[in-house]
Amino acid sequence: MEDVATTEEIAALHKMHETDHDGCKKKVREFMGRLSADRKAEVEKNLPFCEKVWYGDHDHHGHHGHHGRRHLAERRRRHLHAIDKFLDWLTPEQKNTLE
């Protein structure tokens, strides 16, 4: 992402992720539009996996922040499962870096 977005844009994206997943997805696609055609095709191929890791599979409506800490722990566990399941080609050192 550093190739197509400024540090400020990336920070804003991370902040937006906490409150507006749809807006975050739109912003990511805007950044993708700045990529070369080859790189964009590569990113689009992996986008469904990345979105699954970042956003999970349940909606966040109606939670009103009542279980934020537990939710973060659940999301973290889901990320680790995704690393083991989908990124089995990584070395143990690379997996530890991602964790």
N, C-alpha and C positions, 0 to 999 in steps of 0.2 A: 504494500500500500504506500510505502514511503516513496515509491517511484512516481506516483501520480497525485499525491495529496501532501499538503503542508503539515507540519507538526500540529498547528492549530486546528486544521480540518480533521485530523485523526483524533485529537482530544475531544472535539465537539461530537464526533461520531460515537466515541465511547460513552460520552455523557448522554447522548440521544438514545443509545441502546437501553439505558436504564428506564426510559419513559415512553419511547415511541418506536416499537419494532418496525412498523410499516414505514415510517420516515427513515429509519436506519437502513432498511432494505433499498429504498429509493436512492439514498445517498450513496450506498455501495455501488449501485448500478451507474450512478453518475460518474463515480470514480473509474469504473470499468470502461466507460466511454472514452476515457483519456488514454487507454492502453493501445498498443499496436494491435493489429488484427490477429496476429499469431498468439500473442500473450493473452488477448481477450478470449480467444477460443479455448485456451488452456484453462483459464480461470472459470469460464462458463461450465466446463466439464466437471470441475470440482465444486461448483457453487452449491448444489443440493446437499452434499455432505457438510460443507461449511455452515450452511444455514441450519441444518439439523443440530450441529454442535452448539452454535451460538444461541439459537432460539428454542430448542427443544421441540416438544410436540403437544404442548397444551397451551391454551390461551391464558392471558394474564388478567383478563377482565374480571372485576369483582373481587379481587384479592385485597385491594386497598392497603397494601403494605403490612398486613397482619402477620405474616410469617416469613419475612424477608431473610432472616438468618438461616432458617431451615431450608428455604428454597435455594439459597446459594450453595449450601452443602449438597443438596440433591443434584443441582446442576453440575457441580464439580465432580460428583461421582459419575454422572452420566457422561461427562467429558472423558474421564479416565476409561470408562468402558468403551467409548468410541475409539480411543487411541488404540486399545488392545485389539478391538474387533476389525477396524478398518485400516489401521496403519501398521500391520504386522511386519511390514518390510523395514521398519525403522530399527536401528540398533537400540539396545537397552539405554545407552547414553543419550541418544536422541529422544527417546520416550521420556526419560527423566527430565530433560530440558523442557519438554512440552508440559509435563505435569507441574 
